[in-house]
């Protein structure tokens, strides 16, 4: 019995400052992923990490707010990485892979994602709002990269940011609806949504029309654009009397 205490102390001291901080941050991320910030206490973080509450304060003297903002920044960085994709292959297939990663993140951070995106949390500040807005802007920039547009005009930029907002809203509704429809159907529908937005914007914006022409040249008949076209054309045909 007497020999175990020194061994524990040595294990405790073995962690560097950065390692200990990372350990506490991982514990906080685990909790914030499935609970709203106001439902997580420093005691919860300490218990999950297997340390004392004073130790949490030693590394995060700003208390839960500082810890939440650090966890939020870490999650935001991970979320932004979901939108990074090598610029190879048809654009809509790249987009599908981006959405696969994004929706895995949403699934694994369900309650935390909802609290983060809906706002209204007692932990929300101008700093946390800026972090969330930064994710939205970074995601929009990545989508513009996939569209091959280094300098988008106001219409095209608005369209992409509108789609990002729609993806966010659809993700929240999906969580509210007990993650229905199946995630693959949700992904395909969100890809269709962007295609439809591009087509609608191209009808009145020359830059978007040029982008659509370039994208169509990269798509395959079996891809999302071809699939959506085959499903939509019969409906469009029924509107012939309106033309």
CORZI-V355193 format. One record per residue. N is the residue number from 0. RES is the residue in one small letter. PHI is phi as a letter, one per 30 degrees, with the letter a starting at -180 (* if undefined). OMEGA is omega in whole degrees, -180 to 180 (NA if undefined). NEAR is the number of other C-alpha atoms within 12 Angstrom. Layout:
N:RES:PHI:OMEGA:NEAR
N:RES:PHI:OMEGA:NEAR
This chain:
0:x:*:-176:7
1:x:d:-177:7
2:x:d:-177:9
3:x:d:-177:10
4:x:d:177:11
5:x:d:179:12
6:x:d:179:13
7:x:d:-180:14
8:x:d:179:12
9:x:d:178:12
10:x:d:-180:13
11:x:d:-178:18
12:x:d:-173:13
13:x:d:180:13
14:x:d:175:16
15:x:d:178:13
16:x:e:-178:17
17:x:d:178:12
18:x:d:180:15
19:x:d:179:25
20:x:d:178:27
21:x:d:178:22
22:x:d:180:27
23:x:d:180:39
24:x:d:178:34
25:x:d:178:26
26:x:d:179:31
27:x:d:180:42
28:x:d:178:36
29:x:e:-178:29
30:x:d:-177:35
31:x:d:180:39
32:x:d:-174:31
33:x:b:176:26
34:x:b:172:25
35:x:d:-177:31
36:x:e:-178:37
37:x:d:180:24
38:x:c:179:23
39:x:c:178:31
40:x:c:175:26
41:x:d:175:37
42:x:d:178:24
43:x:d:180:26
44:x:d:180:36
45:x:d:-179:32
46:x:d:-180:21
47:x:d:-180:24
48:x:d:-179:25
49:x:i:-180:19
50:x:b:180:23
51:x:c:177:19
52:x:d:178:23
53:x:e:179:16
54:x:d:177:24
55:x:d:179:34
56:x:d:180:23
57:x:d:-178:20
58:x:c:177:28
59:x:b:-175:28
60:x:d:176:16
61:x:d:176:15
62:x:i:-174:25
63:x:d:-179:33
64:x:d:179:26
65:x:d:180:27
66:x:d:179:37
67:x:d:-179:44
68:x:d:177:31
69:x:d:178:29
70:x:d:180:35
71:x:d:178:42
72:x:d:179:26
73:x:d:179:26
74:x:d:179:33
75:x:d:178:36
76:x:d:179:22
77:x:d:-179:23
78:x:d:178:34
79:x:d:180:30
80:x:d:178:21
81:x:e:-175:30
82:x:d:179:35
83:x:d:-177:29
84:x:b:178:29
85:x:e:-176:19
86:x:d:178:22
87:x:b:180:18
88:x:i:179:19
89:x:e:-177:28
90:x:e:-178:35
91:x:d:176:41
92:x:d:174:31
93:x:d:-179:30
94:x:d:178:39
95:x:d:179:36
96:x:d:176:28
97:x:e:-178:32
98:x:d:176:38
99:x:e:-180:28
100:x:d:-179:25
101:x:d:-176:36
102:x:d:172:34
103:x:d:178:23
104:x:d:179:29
105:x:e:-178:36
106:x:d:-176:27
107:x:d:-179:24
108:x:b:-168:31
109:x:e:-177:31
110:x:d:179:31
111:x:d:178:35
112:x:d:179:39
113:x:d:-180:31
114:x:d:-179:30
115:x:d:-173:40
116:x:d:-180:33
117:x:d:-179:20
118:x:i:179:22
119:x:i:-180:17
120:x:d:177:24
121:x:d:180:18
122:x:d:-177:28
123:x:d:177:26
124:x:b:177:19
125:x:d:179:15
126:x:d:-180:18
127:x:d:178:32
128:x:d:179:24
129:x:d:178:21
130:x:d:-179:28
131:x:d:179:31
132:x:d:177:24
133:x:d:176:20
134:x:d:-179:33
135:x:d:-179:30
136:x:d:179:26
137:x:d:178:27
138:x:d:179:37
139:x:d:179:33
140:x:d:179:27
141:x:d:178:32
142:x:d:177:39
143:x:d:175:34
144:x:d:180:26
145:x:d:177:32
146:x:d:179:38
147:x:i:-177:25
148:x:b:180:23
149:x:d:-176:17
150:x:b:-176:16
151:x:d:173:25
152:x:d:-175:18
153:x:d:-180:16
154:x:d:-177:23
155:x:d:178:37
156:x:d:178:30
157:x:d:-180:22
158:x:d:-179:30
159:x:d:180:36
160:x:d:175:28
161:x:d:179:25
162:x:d:177:31
163:x:e:178:33
164:x:d:179:25
165:x:d:177:24
166:x:d:179:32
167:x:d:-179:31
168:x:d:180:20
169:x:d:179:27
170:x:d:179:37
171:x:d:178:29
172:x:d:179:22
173:x:e:177:27
174:x:d:179:28
175:x:d:-177:17
176:x:c:178:14
177:x:h:176:15
178:x:h:172:22
179:x:b:4:18
180:x:d:176:18
181:x:e:-171:18
182:x:e:179:27
183:x:d:178:19
184:x:d:178:18
185:x:d:178:28
186:x:e:-178:32
187:x:d:180:29
188:x:d:179:28
189:x:d:174:34
190:x:d:177:34
191:x:e:-179:29
192:x:d:179:29
193:x:d:178:37
194:x:e:-179:37
195:x:d:177:23
196:x:d:178:29
197:x:d:-179:36
198:x:d:-179:28
199:x:d:-180:19
200:x:d:179:28
201:x:d:-179:22
202:x:d:-178:19
203:x:b:-178:15
204:x:b:-176:23
205:x:d:-179:20
206:x:d:179:27
207:x:d:177:33
208:x:d:177:22
209:x:d:179:23
210:x:d:-179:31
211:x:d:179:31
212:x:d:180:19
213:x:d:-180:18
214:x:d:-179:27
215:x:d:180:24
216:x:d:-178:17
217:x:c:-176:26
218:x:d:178:23
219:x:c:-180:18
220:x:e:-178:16
221:x:d:-177:15
222:x:d:-177:26
223:x:e:-179:32
224:x:d:178:35
225:x:d:180:22
226:x:d:179:20
227:x:d:179:26
228:x:e:-180:22
229:x:d:179:16
230:x:d:-175:14
231:x:d:-174:17
232:x:e:177:15
233:x:e:179:12
234:x:d:178:12
235:x:d:179:15
236:x:e:180:14
237:x:d:178:11
238:x:c:-178:11
239:x:e:-179:10
240:x:d:-180:7
241:x:c:-175:7
242:x:d:NA:7
